[in-house]
Amino acid sequence: KMVILNAEHPDVEQFIWCKAKEEKKAHTLIDAGYDPSLDGEAYSSIFFQNANNSVRATDEFMHAVAAGEDWWTKSIVNSENVKKYRARDLMRSIAEATWQCGDPGMQFDTTINRWHTSKNTDRINASNPCSEYMFLDDSACNLASLNLMRFVNGGLFDVEALRHAVDTVTLAQEIIVDAASYPTEKIARNSHDFRPLGLGFANLGSLLMSMGVPYDSESGRAWAGALSAVMCGQSYLTSARI
């Protein structure tokens, strides 16, 4: 599950550190001889292991970090100031806790809603755990990925085969919207009204490795950008025809 807390929430400091503190407990148990595996005694006895945590930050918060300004948390009941922090101290805590245990992540609320594809409906408040789906509350998205290595033939990448696969899978996902069942009536209604679907690619690292292209390089980023452009353009054309 995904758990998200706004940067101005009064509990934000405790939220930032909650998983890191539990991780220390797990390490203590491991040092004492308890099973350190994912489902072992150490990790199964601590909290927050079934959730991804993220802090939801506005541009206002990020500007306060950059400028070294103060940051006030605000009451959920009446929006009055509760506690003053240095914005950079909170940001440092986020970075430190994430370095220790991988959480919390960050979501950039202002940017997300600036890029909202259906601005006249409602704001975007959250995402799914991997954050590739950003949309309205009470909505659902069917997601799929294409294995890029399946399009390599004789050391060359078959762009036309990728286009054809995008066509086929986009059409299949569109059919699934009507064929699927949904947990609530509101989710079903939003799914039929907006018909959200997502198609991505997998194995980019393997593709680049097979072609001798460094992952963290201008060439690697160019490959990622070109593949994304092909997929997005073809998916748009397919959706327009549907």
Backbone bond lengths (Angstrom), bond angles and torsions (degrees), N, CA, C in turn:
res aa  C-N    CA-C-N  psi(-1)  N-CA   C-N-CA  omega(-1)  CA-C   N-CA-C  phi
1 K - - - 1.455 - - 1.521 109.60 -
2 M 1.328 115.08 160.20 1.452 121.76 179.56 1.524 109.03 -107.30
3 V 1.335 117.14 129.92 1.454 121.92 176.99 1.524 107.91 -121.63
4 I 1.335 116.40 122.86 1.463 121.34 -174.44 1.523 109.29 -126.30
5 L 1.332 116.97 134.51 1.458 121.65 177.59 1.523 108.62 -128.54
6 N 1.327 116.31 134.17 1.458 120.81 178.82 1.523 110.99 -68.18
7 A 1.323 116.17 147.24 1.468 121.28 -176.76 1.519 112.71 -64.18
8 E 1.339 118.04 -19.95 1.464 120.34 179.33 1.531 112.65 -93.72
9 H 1.335 118.23 2.49 1.459 120.91 -179.69 1.533 110.57 -68.63
10 P 1.337 118.15 139.82 1.470 120.12 -178.37 1.525 114.33 -59.33
11 D 1.318 118.12 -23.64 1.465 121.08 -178.11 1.524 113.19 -94.98
12 V 1.337 117.72 13.67 1.460 119.50 -169.63 1.533 112.20 -63.04
13 E 1.330 118.25 -37.83 1.473 119.32 -178.64 1.528 111.15 -65.00
14 Q 1.336 117.08 -44.54 1.461 120.53 177.82 1.528 111.00 -63.57
15 F 1.340 115.30 -38.22 1.459 120.50 179.47 1.525 111.13 -63.88
16 I 1.323 116.66 -42.67 1.463 121.11 -179.30 1.530 111.26 -57.49
17 W 1.337 116.57 -41.27 1.458 120.80 -172.32 1.521 114.34 -95.75
18 C 1.346 118.33 -5.49 1.472 118.86 -169.58 1.530 112.82 -60.54
19 K 1.313 118.74 -44.00 1.466 119.43 -178.10 1.527 111.85 -76.19
20 A 1.316 116.53 -34.75 1.470 119.23 178.35 1.530 110.67 -62.98
21 K 1.332 117.36 -39.69 1.464 120.38 178.54 1.523 111.38 -66.22
22 E 1.332 116.27 -39.23 1.463 119.56 177.42 1.530 110.99 -66.81
23 E 1.328 115.88 -34.15 1.469 120.30 178.01 1.535 110.20 -62.50
24 K 1.326 117.22 -37.55 1.468 120.44 177.22 1.521 110.69 -62.66
25 K 1.337 116.21 -38.58 1.468 119.51 177.26 1.528 110.29 -61.53
26 A 1.334 115.52 -43.46 1.465 119.63 179.74 1.520 110.66 -61.24
27 H 1.325 117.85 -42.50 1.465 121.09 179.51 1.525 111.51 -63.51
28 T 1.337 115.70 -37.17 1.461 119.75 177.38 1.526 111.00 -63.13
29 L 1.337 115.47 -43.14 1.466 120.11 178.58 1.531 111.13 -65.49
30 I 1.323 116.27 -39.43 1.472 120.39 178.90 1.526 110.21 -63.69
31 D 1.352 115.51 -43.33 1.470 119.56 178.15 1.531 111.49 -61.57
32 A 1.347 115.46 -26.50 1.467 119.82 -179.87 1.520 112.40 -86.13
33 G 1.347 116.08 0.84 1.453 119.64 174.86 1.512 116.20 104.64
34 Y 1.340 117.93 4.96 1.457 119.84 179.24 1.534 110.80 -77.72
35 D 1.329 115.52 153.68 1.464 123.06 -177.35 1.536 110.39 -58.37
36 P 1.350 118.66 120.71 1.460 121.16 -176.73 1.532 115.02 -89.75
37 S 1.337 118.29 2.08 1.464 119.99 -176.77 1.526 111.36 -68.68
38 L 1.317 116.46 168.46 1.466 121.58 -174.89 1.522 112.23 -55.26
39 D 1.328 117.23 -42.45 1.464 121.43 -179.82 1.527 112.38 -102.54
40 G 1.326 115.53 15.81 1.466 120.22 -177.63 1.516 112.49 -78.12
41 E 1.346 114.86 -178.41 1.457 120.52 -173.41 1.514 113.70 -66.74
42 A 1.327 116.51 -31.31 1.464 119.63 -176.50 1.529 111.07 -67.69
43 Y 1.330 116.22 -56.32 1.468 119.33 -175.18 1.529 112.89 -77.09
44 S 1.318 118.78 -26.53 1.469 120.15 179.51 1.515 112.10 -73.97
45 S 1.324 118.23 -10.38 1.459 121.47 -177.09 1.530 112.73 -102.76
46 I 1.340 118.39 4.35 1.462 120.26 179.81 1.526 110.28 -115.65
47 F 1.331 115.88 166.16 1.461 121.82 -175.15 1.531 112.56 -86.87
48 F 1.340 114.28 164.88 1.473 124.81 167.15 1.523 114.71 70.49
49 Q 1.338 117.96 16.62 1.464 119.58 -177.34 1.534 112.87 -83.53
50 N 1.336 116.83 -7.51 1.468 119.79 -178.70 1.520 111.67 -105.52
51 A 1.338 117.12 24.72 1.467 119.55 -176.65 1.520 111.08 -145.34
52 N 1.325 115.17 150.39 1.459 122.76 167.51 1.526 107.15 -100.81
53 N 1.312 118.23 125.03 1.463 122.47 -179.74 1.518 110.87 -102.54
54 S 1.338 116.25 139.91 1.460 121.11 175.23 1.520 110.07 -142.01
55 V 1.337 115.91 144.24 1.463 122.62 172.39 1.519 107.80 -92.72
56 R 1.314 116.27 131.78 1.470 121.77 -179.47 1.530 108.19 -95.72
57 A 1.326 117.67 111.10 1.463 122.96 -172.98 1.519 111.37 -112.07
58 T 1.323 116.17 136.16 1.457 121.89 175.06 1.531 110.10 -90.90
59 D 1.330 115.89 168.92 1.465 119.70 173.05 1.526 110.33 -59.81
60 E 1.333 116.97 -34.61 1.460 121.03 179.55 1.528 110.55 -58.66
61 F 1.330 116.77 -43.51 1.462 119.99 178.17 1.524 110.72 -65.27
62 M 1.322 117.32 -45.61 1.467 120.09 -177.37 1.525 111.61 -65.44
63 H 1.335 117.63 -36.84 1.469 120.24 175.81 1.530 110.76 -65.42
64 A 1.348 116.42 -37.10 1.464 120.12 177.46 1.525 110.64 -64.81
65 V 1.329 117.12 -37.60 1.469 120.96 176.08 1.520 109.99 -63.16
66 A 1.334 116.15 -48.46 1.469 120.63 -177.00 1.524 111.90 -63.60
67 A 1.337 116.81 -34.78 1.466 120.79 -176.12 1.521 113.04 -91.87
68 G 1.342 117.11 -3.48 1.457 120.12 -178.76 1.516 112.94 70.48
69 E 1.323 117.81 32.48 1.463 122.33 -176.04 1.524 112.10 -93.92
70 D 1.330 114.35 169.71 1.460 120.58 176.21 1.525 110.81 -76.53
71 W 1.327 114.89 158.97 1.467 121.46 178.53 1.518 108.80 -137.62
72 W 1.319 116.32 125.58 1.460 121.65 179.66 1.517 110.57 -100.78
73 T 1.325 115.60 131.88 1.467 118.62 166.55 1.520 107.74 -80.94
74 K 1.358 115.14 155.44 1.469 119.19 -172.18 1.526 110.96 -129.18
75 S 1.308 115.11 147.32 1.460 121.47 179.04 1.526 110.56 -63.56
76 I 1.326 116.02 137.42 1.461 121.03 176.23 1.521 110.56 -70.31
77 V 1.328 116.95 -27.04 1.471 121.41 -175.39 1.516 111.83 -77.70
78 N 1.352 117.03 -47.27 1.473 119.15 -172.63 1.530 114.08 -132.52
79 S 1.332 117.68 7.14 1.480 123.56 177.10 1.530 113.66 65.35
80 E 1.324 118.29 14.10 1.459 120.26 176.04 1.526 110.67 -75.44
81 N 1.342 115.82 152.51 1.454 120.44 179.03 1.534 111.03 -61.54
82 V 1.343 116.09 139.71 1.459 121.36 -178.90 1.529 111.07 -114.37
83 K 1.316 117.96 -55.49 1.463 120.68 -176.93 1.525 109.54 -145.99
84 K 1.335 114.87 142.07 1.469 120.62 -178.90 1.522 110.48 -100.07
85 Y 1.321 115.69 132.35 1.459 123.22 174.72 1.524 109.05 -124.48
86 R 1.305 116.59 164.53 1.460 120.17 161.85 1.524 106.21 -83.61
87 A 1.322 116.93 126.31 1.463 120.24 -177.36 1.529 110.86 -56.35
88 R 1.324 116.70 -36.91 1.467 120.04 -179.42 1.527 111.58 -67.07
89 D 1.337 116.70 -31.46 1.462 119.18 177.44 1.523 110.76 -65.82
90 L 1.322 116.99 -41.57 1.465 120.16 177.15 1.521 110.62 -64.66
91 M 1.333 115.87 -40.95 1.465 119.68 -179.65 1.529 110.32 -66.19
92 R 1.317 117.17 -38.84 1.455 121.00 177.12 1.522 110.64 -64.32
93 S 1.331 116.72 -38.27 1.464 120.84 177.75 1.524 110.70 -64.27
94 I 1.324 116.66 -42.36 1.469 120.53 177.62 1.526 109.89 -59.24
95 A 1.329 116.17 -46.78 1.466 120.32 -179.02 1.529 111.48 -63.64
96 E 1.332 116.69 -42.79 1.460 120.73 -177.93 1.523 110.99 -67.53
97 A 1.335 117.15 -45.75 1.467 120.17 179.94 1.521 110.93 -63.49
98 T 1.315 116.29 -39.50 1.459 120.33 179.45 1.527 110.86 -66.81
99 W 1.319 116.98 -37.86 1.463 120.48 176.68 1.520 110.64 -62.60
100 Q 1.331 116.46 -35.75 1.458 120.31 -177.81 1.530 113.12 -74.43
101 C 1.335 117.48 -39.92 1.472 117.86 -171.20 1.526 114.91 -140.34
102 G 1.338 118.21 2.98 1.461 119.87 178.39 1.512 114.71 90.32
103 D 1.313 118.69 -8.43 1.468 123.33 179.09 1.528 109.30 -134.12
104 P 1.346 118.61 151.16 1.457 126.04 4.17 1.526 112.68 -86.52
105 G 1.329 114.99 154.75 1.451 120.12 167.79 1.523 108.99 -81.68
106 M 1.328 115.90 -173.54 1.470 119.90 176.83 1.518 110.10 -132.11
107 Q 1.323 115.34 143.20 1.454 121.79 171.01 1.526 107.64 -122.92
108 F 1.327 116.52 137.11 1.460 121.33 -173.63 1.530 109.19 -103.55
109 D 1.337 114.22 92.79 1.458 122.90 -168.48 1.525 112.92 -57.72
110 T 1.330 117.54 -45.45 1.470 120.74 -176.77 1.526 110.95 -62.68
111 T 1.320 116.31 -46.13 1.468 120.62 179.94 1.518 111.18 -65.15
112 I 1.338 116.52 -43.51 1.467 120.71 -179.62 1.517 110.48 -57.35
113 N 1.330 117.21 -45.81 1.461 119.70 -177.87 1.518 112.61 -78.09
114 R 1.330 117.41 -22.98 1.466 119.73 173.16 1.524 110.34 -67.50
115 W 1.327 116.35 -33.78 1.468 121.72 -179.59 1.533 113.03 -91.65
116 H 1.316 116.72 6.94 1.469 122.27 -178.75 1.535 110.03 -54.13
117 T 1.320 116.76 129.34 1.471 120.17 -178.46 1.520 112.84 -86.15
118 S 1.336 117.43 -8.27 1.467 120.83 177.32 1.526 108.86 -134.83
119 K 1.320 115.66 64.00 1.465 121.66 -170.69 1.524 114.06 -62.05
120 N 1.328 117.80 -26.83 1.461 120.53 -175.80 1.521 113.44 -84.87
121 T 1.320 117.76 11.43 1.461 120.66 -179.03 1.527 110.40 -102.06
122 D 1.302 118.00 -75.92 1.460 123.79 -179.88 1.520 107.31 -159.68
123 R 1.328 117.22 168.16 1.457 120.08 -179.02 1.532 110.50 -77.43
124 I 1.328 116.32 160.49 1.461 122.86 173.53 1.526 107.42 -92.39
125 N 1.319 116.04 123.37 1.459 121.14 -176.36 1.522 113.93 -104.84
126 A 1.332 117.53 -21.15 1.458 119.29 -172.05 1.526 109.89 -162.36
127 S 1.321 114.80 -174.15 1.462 120.31 -179.73 1.529 108.32 -144.66
128 N 1.318 115.15 178.49 1.467 119.16 170.46 1.537 108.41 -78.61
129 P 1.352 119.05 173.77 1.469 120.17 -173.65 1.524 115.58 -58.07
130 C 1.304 119.12 -31.76 1.473 119.61 179.89 1.522 112.69 -92.86
131 S 1.327 116.60 -4.52 1.471 124.08 174.71 1.525 114.08 65.42
132 E 1.337 117.54 18.62 1.464 117.16 173.24 1.522 111.76 -85.78
133 Y 1.349 116.04 -8.90 1.461 120.03 177.97 1.523 109.38 -116.98
134 M 1.331 115.47 107.40 1.460 122.23 178.65 1.519 108.13 -118.02
135 F 1.331 116.19 110.30 1.463 117.43 179.62 1.522 109.63 -160.37
136 L 1.315 116.65 -164.07 1.449 123.45 -174.78 1.524 112.35 -65.71
137 D 1.334 115.71 155.74 1.458 119.88 169.65 1.531 109.11 -61.04
138 D 1.316 116.34 154.85 1.471 122.17 178.03 1.531 111.55 55.67
139 S 1.308 115.26 47.49 1.468 119.77 174.38 1.524 108.04 -135.84
140 A 1.309 116.59 167.64 1.465 121.60 -177.93 1.512 109.10 -139.01
141 C 1.311 115.80 155.17 1.459 119.86 179.48 1.522 109.16 -136.69
142 N 1.329 116.49 134.46 1.464 118.23 172.75 1.532 108.41 -95.58
143 L 1.314 115.05 126.71 1.458 122.47 -171.37 1.523 110.87 -116.35
144 A 1.312 115.87 145.99 1.465 121.34 177.24 1.525 108.83 -148.40
145 S 1.326 115.50 159.77 1.466 121.14 177.41 1.517 110.36 -134.27
146 L 1.323 115.86 146.83 1.459 122.28 175.37 1.526 108.94 -104.18
147 N 1.336 116.10 130.77 1.452 122.17 179.20 1.530 108.96 -76.88
148 L 1.331 116.17 109.16 1.467 120.63 -175.11 1.524 113.15 -60.36
149 M 1.328 117.38 -29.22 1.457 119.93 -178.92 1.527 112.20 -66.19
150 R 1.325 117.50 -21.07 1.462 120.26 178.63 1.531 112.20 -72.15
151 F 1.323 117.11 -10.00 1.461 121.06 -177.65 1.530 112.43 -107.12
152 V 1.345 115.60 10.41 1.465 120.74 176.94 1.523 108.53 -95.30
153 N 1.324 116.08 127.01 1.465 121.46 -178.89 1.520 108.98 -137.24
154 G 1.330 115.61 113.25 1.460 119.83 -179.88 1.502 113.38 63.16
155 G 1.328 116.38 33.01 1.465 120.38 179.43 1.510 114.11 83.07
156 L 1.328 117.32 -1.94 1.468 121.70 179.87 1.523 109.77 -111.29
157 F 1.330 116.08 148.80 1.459 120.36 179.36 1.526 109.21 -94.83
158 D 1.343 116.47 127.01 1.461 122.93 -176.31 1.530 109.62 -89.37
159 V 1.329 116.27 94.31 1.467 121.41 -176.95 1.527 111.29 -65.96
160 E 1.333 117.55 -39.79 1.459 119.76 -178.57 1.526 111.70 -65.98
161 A 1.334 116.19 -35.56 1.467 119.13 176.18 1.526 110.29 -64.80
162 L 1.334 116.99 -37.84 1.461 120.53 176.82 1.528 110.40 -63.86
163 R 1.328 116.85 -43.39 1.469 120.10 178.25 1.528 111.05 -58.92
164 H 1.325 115.95 -43.86 1.463 120.58 -179.24 1.532 110.87 -64.59
165 A 1.344 116.56 -40.63 1.467 120.53 178.87 1.526 110.94 -64.96
166 V 1.337 117.09 -39.86 1.469 120.82 177.51 1.526 109.91 -61.75
167 D 1.338 116.45 -44.47 1.468 121.46 176.31 1.524 111.57 -54.34
168 T 1.318 114.95 -51.46 1.468 120.75 -174.18 1.522 111.93 -66.03
169 V 1.336 116.55 -47.42 1.465 119.88 -176.15 1.530 110.99 -71.14
170 T 1.330 118.02 -36.42 1.465 119.86 176.71 1.524 110.79 -61.24
171 L 1.325 116.61 -43.18 1.464 120.49 177.11 1.528 111.06 -61.88
172 A 1.347 116.23 -43.03 1.463 120.05 179.34 1.527 111.23 -63.25
173 Q 1.310 116.99 -41.25 1.464 120.16 179.41 1.532 111.34 -65.84
174 E 1.311 116.67 -37.78 1.469 120.60 176.67 1.531 110.72 -61.42
175 I 1.325 116.83 -40.57 1.468 120.75 177.76 1.523 110.78 -64.82
176 I 1.340 116.15 -37.98 1.457 121.33 -178.23 1.529 111.70 -61.61
177 V 1.342 117.65 -32.82 1.467 120.38 -179.90 1.531 110.85 -53.21
178 D 1.321 116.28 -44.76 1.472 120.04 -179.19 1.525 112.10 -82.27
179 A 1.312 118.02 -25.81 1.465 120.96 -176.07 1.525 112.67 -85.16
180 A 1.325 117.25 -16.82 1.469 120.87 -174.59 1.526 111.41 -79.73
181 S 1.329 115.22 162.88 1.458 122.04 170.54 1.519 108.09 -108.25
182 Y 1.338 117.38 153.09 1.459 121.75 -173.80 1.525 110.04 -128.37
183 P 1.340 117.98 150.12 1.474 120.30 -173.70 1.522 114.86 -72.57
184 T 1.349 117.56 -24.97 1.465 119.69 178.57 1.522 109.60 -138.12
185 E 1.321 114.93 160.68 1.462 119.91 -179.49 1.524 111.66 -65.29
186 K 1.336 117.30 -37.74 1.469 120.21 -179.24 1.522 111.35 -66.93
187 I 1.326 116.84 -40.87 1.463 119.78 177.30 1.526 110.22 -63.72
188 A 1.323 116.68 -40.75 1.463 120.15 178.14 1.522 110.89 -62.51
189 R 1.334 116.85 -43.35 1.463 120.29 -178.43 1.530 111.14 -64.78
190 N 1.341 116.86 -45.08 1.462 119.39 179.53 1.528 111.71 -65.77
191 S 1.329 116.42 -36.14 1.468 119.84 178.90 1.522 111.11 -64.33
192 H 1.320 117.22 -40.97 1.460 120.24 179.45 1.534 111.91 -74.46
193 D 1.342 116.36 -33.31 1.469 119.18 -179.66 1.523 111.92 -72.43
194 F 1.342 117.15 -43.48 1.470 121.34 -173.58 1.526 112.91 -101.90
195 R 1.310 118.08 -21.22 1.459 124.50 176.70 1.537 112.60 48.75
196 P 1.352 117.35 52.23 1.470 119.24 -177.70 1.523 111.87 -74.14
197 L 1.310 115.87 134.83 1.462 121.28 173.50 1.522 108.10 -145.31
198 G 1.308 114.62 156.66 1.456 118.98 -178.80 1.516 111.34 -137.46
199 L 1.320 115.84 130.94 1.461 121.36 178.20 1.525 108.44 -125.65
200 G 1.327 116.34 124.05 1.453 120.42 -179.77 1.511 111.48 -126.67
201 F 1.342 115.70 -171.14 1.463 118.95 176.85 1.524 109.91 -123.55
202 A 1.309 115.54 153.14 1.465 123.08 178.36 1.522 109.30 -125.02
203 N 1.321 115.74 158.12 1.467 123.09 175.64 1.531 113.07 74.24
204 L 1.328 116.99 29.31 1.462 119.77 175.75 1.525 110.39 -58.94
205 G 1.339 116.65 -42.95 1.464 119.91 -179.80 1.516 112.19 -59.93
206 S 1.334 116.59 -42.62 1.471 120.21 179.01 1.523 111.09 -65.50
207 L 1.335 116.14 -39.58 1.468 119.93 178.64 1.521 110.65 -60.84
208 L 1.319 116.53 -49.10 1.467 119.98 -179.05 1.525 110.88 -63.50
209 M 1.320 116.29 -40.71 1.462 119.88 179.28 1.522 111.03 -61.94
210 S 1.340 116.35 -41.43 1.460 120.23 -178.84 1.520 112.22 -65.46
211 M 1.334 116.31 -22.98 1.465 121.00 -179.30 1.519 112.38 -102.20
212 G 1.331 116.08 4.93 1.459 119.55 178.41 1.514 113.75 70.84
213 V 1.347 117.17 26.47 1.467 121.42 -179.53 1.522 108.99 -103.49
214 P 1.341 119.03 123.87 1.471 120.60 177.95 1.522 111.12 -61.51
215 Y 1.325 116.00 139.34 1.471 120.43 -178.58 1.521 110.78 -62.80
216 D 1.328 116.67 -49.12 1.464 121.44 -178.63 1.524 109.40 -93.40
217 S 1.325 115.65 74.44 1.465 120.97 -178.37 1.513 108.96 -151.19
218 E 1.319 116.10 164.29 1.465 120.23 177.14 1.529 110.33 -61.67
219 S 1.331 117.11 -38.41 1.467 120.46 178.49 1.529 110.97 -65.06
220 G 1.341 116.35 -41.60 1.457 120.06 178.26 1.507 112.05 -62.52
221 R 1.319 116.69 -43.02 1.465 120.26 178.61 1.520 110.97 -68.28
222 A 1.320 117.23 -33.62 1.469 120.18 177.20 1.530 111.09 -65.04
223 W 1.346 116.12 -41.86 1.469 120.33 176.21 1.532 110.51 -60.28
224 A 1.331 116.46 -47.30 1.462 120.29 -179.42 1.523 110.93 -60.95
225 G 1.334 116.71 -42.95 1.468 120.40 179.32 1.519 112.65 -64.93
226 A 1.347 116.09 -42.10 1.467 119.87 -179.54 1.527 111.31 -66.35
227 L 1.329 116.95 -43.26 1.472 120.29 179.03 1.523 111.02 -63.57
228 S 1.325 116.46 -40.95 1.462 120.39 178.47 1.525 110.59 -63.77
229 A 1.338 116.48 -41.19 1.458 120.38 -179.79 1.528 111.47 -64.10
230 V 1.325 116.43 -42.23 1.471 120.37 178.39 1.527 110.52 -62.11
231 M 1.331 115.87 -47.34 1.462 119.92 -177.40 1.522 111.58 -65.67
232 C 1.331 116.80 -45.82 1.466 119.99 -178.62 1.523 111.51 -65.30
233 G 1.335 116.90 -42.94 1.459 120.43 179.62 1.515 112.21 -63.90
234 Q 1.331 116.23 -44.60 1.459 119.71 -179.30 1.526 111.05 -67.97
235 S 1.327 116.95 -40.03 1.458 120.84 178.85 1.517 110.39 -63.05
236 Y 1.340 117.22 -40.11 1.461 120.96 177.75 1.524 111.07 -62.25
237 L 1.327 116.81 -44.68 1.463 120.47 179.75 1.530 110.84 -62.81
238 T 1.333 116.26 -41.66 1.466 120.31 179.46 1.521 110.24 -63.53
239 S 1.342 116.89 -45.47 1.454 120.76 -179.38 1.530 110.91 -63.20
240 A 1.330 115.96 -37.97 1.466 119.64 179.13 1.524 111.03 -64.23
241 R 1.345 117.27 -39.73 1.469 120.20 178.12 1.519 111.68 -66.93
242 I 1.348 116.51 -37.17 1.462 120.29 178.95 1.509 110.66 -64.36
